[in-house]
Amino acid sequence: MKPIFGQNTANRYRLILFTVISFMLIFVDHRFNVLSPVRFTLTIFTSPIQYIADIPAQLMTWSEASVRNTGELEAENASLQSEVLVLKRRVQKLASTVAENTRLKELMNATDVVDDQVLIAEIIGVDPDPYRHEAIVNKGKPENVYVGQAVLDAEGLMGQIIEVGLFSSRVLLISDISHGIPVHVNRNGVRAIAVGSGTLDSLKLIHVPDTADIVVGDLLVSSGLGGRFPKGYPVGVVTTVEHDPGQPFAVVNAKPMANLDRSRYVLLVFSEETRQLEGAMDTSPPPEAGDDAADGKETIDNTVATEGAEP
């Protein structure tokens, strides 16, 4: 093959000429951009060459993706399933948080209709004995919780404090068979005593005369008699009334207003009347000061337990 530029002088001049022309074209294109149409035309012819040159790299990528073993795919699938489970758990936790915030808002709204000072507490445990309806709250002596203190949730009265500890207190629910509370019908003021039936969704009204004006749907509220519970708090709604002509008392059942098996946050009520009664009991003379003082304290205790029994 004959070289373009040989060893003779003419070839050297030709090389110099082409070099000068090249630099002139570069300078003109840089300053005036007159070769853009030429470059555009050249790209039309060079694009197929570029695609052809990229084919080996694409074939290599496709082959690597095709030869991935089944174990890696299974591991990746398991990892994705784990992530899905984690995300589902987070969604469930978020739903639980939203529901808990809703219950707290309801509880805070309930404090607007409570005249007495209240303290928000959380239920941290329940009695496993099916025959004892008791719960444990996370408030104790440092928060000035006292025995006999009324406990409410966002819907109504739940029970009372029966034991106070340093970090927790025990609550006796109104559905327990050993619990009783003086109530009256909100519609007409008929008095009665609501006692627990041993089931969370039922109360019994005792010593209700057969002629008493109580009908299904009547709202029962705490009467405040005896000084143990503050008056005016919802207790239950009458569900059944049975009249037996041969019996002196009617059989009346009611459903508690409070969510005894669902509430997590409760209100501890600091009733001024109850605290005054507790103070009077604490400041009474000791038994050795005289039999009359001891008999007076016993009378107060009996009044708390039985006051309001007579309609």
For each residue, the residues with C-beta under 8 A, 3 or more apart:
1:
2: 6
3: 6 11
4: 11 14
5: 11 12 14 15
6: 2 3 10 11
7: 11
8: 11 12
9: 12 13
10: 6 13 14
11: 3 4 5 6 7 8 14 15
12: 5 8 9 15 16
13: 9 10 16 17
14: 4 5 10 11 17 18
15: 5 11 12 18 19
16: 12 13 19 20
17: 13 14 20 21
18: 14 15 21 22
19: 15 16 22 23
20: 16 17 23 24
21: 17 18 24 25
22: 18 19 25 26
23: 19 20 26 27
24: 20 21 27 28
25: 21 22 28 29 35
26: 22 23 29 30
27: 23 24 30 31
28: 24 25 31 32 34 35
29: 25 26 32 33 34 35
30: 26 27 33
31: 27 28
32: 28 29
33: 29 30 36
34: 28 29
35: 25 28 29 38 39
36: 33 39 40
37: 40 41
38: 35 41 42
39: 35 36 42 43
40: 36 37 43 44
41: 37 38 44 45
42: 38 39 45 46
43: 39 40 46 47
44: 40 41 47
45: 41 42 48 49
46: 42 43 49 50
47: 43 44 50 51
48: 45 51 52
49: 45 46 52 53
50: 46 47 53 54
51: 47 48 54 55
52: 48 49 55
53: 49 50 56
54: 50 51 57 58
55: 51 52 58 59
56: 53 59 60
57: 54 60 61
58: 54 55 61 62
59: 55 56 62 63
60: 56 57 63 64
61: 57 58 64 65
62: 58 59 65 66
63: 59 60 66 67
64: 60 61 67 68
65: 61 62 68
66: 62 63
67: 63 64
68: 64 65 72 73
69: 72 73
70: 73 74
71: 74 75
72: 68 69 75 76
73: 68 69 70 76 77
74: 70 71 77 78
75: 71 72 78 79
76: 72 73 79 80
77: 73 74 80 81
78: 74 75 81 82
79: 75 76 82 83
80: 76 77 83 84
81: 77 78 84 85
82: 78 79 85 86
83: 79 80 86 87
84: 80 81 87 88
85: 81 82 88 89
86: 82 83 89 90
87: 83 84 90 91
88: 84 85 91 92
89: 85 86 92 93
90: 86 87 93 94
91: 87 88 94 95
92: 88 89 95 96
93: 89 90 96 97
94: 90 91 97 98
95: 91 92 98 99
96: 92 93 99 100
97: 93 94 100 101
98: 94 95 101 102
99: 95 96 102 103
100: 96 97 103 104 264
101: 97 98 104 105
102: 98 99 105 106
103: 99 100 106 107 154 263 264 265
104: 100 101 107 108 265
105: 101 102 108 109
106: 102 103 109 110 154
107: 103 104 110 111 120 153 154 265 266 267
108: 104 105 111 112
109: 105 106 112 154
110: 106 107 113 114 152 153 154 155 267
111: 107 108 114 118 267
112: 108 109
113: 110
114: 110 111 118 152 233 267 269
115: 230 232
116: 230 269 270 271 272
117: 269 270
118: 111 114 152 267 268 269 270
119: 139 143 145 267 268 270
120: 107 265 266 267 268
121: 137 138 139 151 169 265 266 267 268
122: 137 138 264 265 266
123: 126 135 136 137 171 263 264 265 266
124: 136 137 138 168
125: 135 136 168
126: 123 134 135 136
127: 132 133 134 135
128:
129: 132
130:
131: 177 198
132: 127 129 176
133: 127 159 172 173 175 176 179 196 198 200 260
134: 126 127 162 170 171 172 173 176
135: 123 125 126 127 159 170 171 173
136: 123 124 125 126 168 169 170 171
137: 121 122 123 124 151 168 169 171 266 268
138: 121 122 124 167 168
139: 119 121 143 145 168 169 268
140: 143 145 164 165 166 167 168 169
141: 144 145 164 165 166
142: 166
143: 119 139 140 268
144: 141 270
145: 119 139 140 141 149 161 164 169 268
146: 149 161 164 275 278
147: 161 162 163 164
148: 160 161 162 228 274 278 304
149: 145 146 160 161 268 269 270 274
150: 157 159 160 222 228 229 230 233 268 269 271 274
151: 121 137 157 158 159 160 161 171 266 267 268 269
152: 110 114 118 156 157 158 233 258 266 267 269
153: 107 110 156 158 258 259 263 265 266 267
154: 103 106 107 109 110 259 263
155: 110 234 257 258 259 263
156: 152 153 233 234 235 236 256 257 258
157: 150 151 152 174 181 222 229 233 234 235 257 258
158: 151 152 153 171 173 174 256 258 260 263 266
159: 133 135 150 151 171 172 173 174 176 179
160: 148 149 150 151 171 172 179 228 229
161: 145 146 147 148 149 151 164 169 170 171 172 268
162: 134 147 148 170 171 172
163: 147 169 170
164: 140 141 145 146 147 161 169 170
165: 140 141 168 169 170
166: 140 141 142
167: 138 140
168: 124 125 136 137 138 139 140 165
169: 121 136 137 139 140 145 161 163 164 165
170: 134 135 136 161 162 163 164 165
171: 123 134 135 136 137 151 158 159 160 161 162 266
172: 133 134 159 160 161 162 176 178 179
173: 133 134 135 158 159 176 179 196 200 260
174: 157 158 159 179 181 194 196 203 235 256 258 260
175: 133 179 196 197 198 199 200 201 202 203 256 260
176: 132 133 134 159 172 173 179 196 198
177: 131 195 196 197 198
178: 172 196
179: 133 159 160 172 173 174 175 176 195 196
180: 193 194 195 196 206 305
181: 157 174 193 194 195 222 228 229 235
182: 191 192 193 222 223 224 225 226 229 307 308 309
183: 191 192 193 194 205 220 221 222 223 235 236 308
184: 189 190 191 192 220 221 223
185: 188 189 190 192 213 214 218 219 220 238
186: 218 219 220 221
187: 218 219
188: 185 213
189: 184 185
190: 184 185 208 212 213 214 311
191: 182 183 184 223 225 308 310 311
192: 182 183 184 185 205 206 207 208 212 214 220 252 308 311
193: 180 181 182 183 205 206 207 308 309
194: 174 180 181 183 203 204 205 220 235 236 254
195: 177 179 180 181 203 204 205 206
196: 133 173 174 175 176 177 178 179 180 203 204
197: 175 177 202 203 204 253
198: 131 133 175 176 177
199: 175 202
200: 133 173 175 256 260 261
201: 175 255 256 260
202: 175 197 199 239 253 254 255 256
203: 174 175 194 195 196 197 235 236 253 254 255 256
204: 194 195 196 197 252 253 254
205: 183 192 193 194 195 208 214 220 238 252 253 254
206: 180 192 193 195 249 309
207: 192 193 249 309 310 311
208: 190 192 205 212 214 249 250 252 311
209: 212 248 249 250 311
210: 243 244 245 247 248 249 250
211:
212: 190 192 208 209 250 311
213: 185 188 190
214: 185 190 192 205 208 218 238 241 250 252
215: 218 238 241
216: 238 239 240 241
217: 237 238
218: 185 186 187 214 215 237 238
219: 185 186 187 234 236 237
220: 183 184 185 186 192 194 205 234 235 236 237 238 254
221: 183 184 186 231 232 233 234 235
222: 150 157 181 182 183 229 230 231 232 233 235
223: 182 183 184 191 231 308
224: 182 227 229 230 231 232 273
225: 182 191 307 308
226: 182 229 303 304 305 306 307 308
227: 224 273 274 277 303 304 307
228: 148 150 160 181 274 277 304
229: 150 157 160 181 182 222 224 226 233 271 274
230: 115 116 150 222 224 233 269 271 273 274
231: 221 222 223 224
232: 115 221 222 224
233: 114 150 152 156 157 221 222 229 230 269
234: 155 156 157 219 220 221 257
235: 156 157 174 181 183 194 203 220 221 222 254 256 257
236: 156 183 194 203 219 220 254 255 256 257
237: 217 218 219 220 254 255 257
238: 185 205 214 215 216 217 218 220 241 252 253 254
239: 202 216 253 254 255
240: 216 251 252 253
241: 214 215 216 238 250 251 252
242: 250 251 252
243: 210 250
244: 210 247 250 251
245: 210
246:
247: 210 244 250
248: 209 210
249: 206 207 208 209 210
250: 208 209 210 212 214 241 242 243 244 247
251: 240 241 242 244
252: 192 204 205 208 214 238 240 241 242
253: 197 202 203 204 205 238 239 240
254: 194 202 203 204 205 220 235 236 237 238 239
255: 201 202 203 236 237 239
256: 156 158 174 175 200 201 202 203 235 236 260
257: 155 156 157 234 235 236 237
258: 152 153 155 156 157 158 174 263
259: 153 154 155 262 263
260: 133 158 173 174 175 200 201 256 263
261: 200
262: 259
263: 103 123 153 154 155 158 258 259 260 266
264: 100 103 122 123
265: 103 104 107 120 121 122 123 153
266: 107 120 121 122 123 137 151 152 153 158 171 263
267: 107 110 111 114 118 119 120 121 151 152 153
268: 118 119 120 121 137 139 143 145 149 150 151 161
269: 114 116 117 118 149 150 151 152 230 233
270: 116 117 118 119 144 149 274 275
271: 116 150 229 230 274 275
272: 116 275 276
273: 224 227 230 276 277
274: 148 149 150 227 228 229 230 270 271 277 278
275: 146 270 271 272 278 279
276: 272 273 279 280
277: 227 228 273 274 280 281 300
278: 146 148 274 275 281 282
279: 275 276 282 283
280: 276 277 283 284 300
281: 277 278 284 297 300
282: 278 279
283: 279 280
284: 280 281 293 296 297
285: 289 290 293
286: 289 293
287: 291 293 294
288:
289: 285 286 293
290: 285 293 294
291: 287 294 295
292: 295 296
293: 284 285 286 287 289 290 296 297
294: 287 290 291 297 298
295: 291 292 298 299
296: 284 292 293 299 300
297: 281 284 293 294 300 301
298: 294 295 301 302
299: 295 296 302 303
300: 277 280 281 296 297 303 304
301: 297 298 304 305
302: 298 299 305 306
303: 226 227 299 300 306 307
304: 148 226 227 228 300 301 307
305: 180 226 301 302
306: 226 302 303 309
307: 182 225 226 227 303 304
308: 182 183 191 192 193 223 225 226
309: 182 193 206 207 306
310: 191 207
311: 190 191 192 207 208 209 212
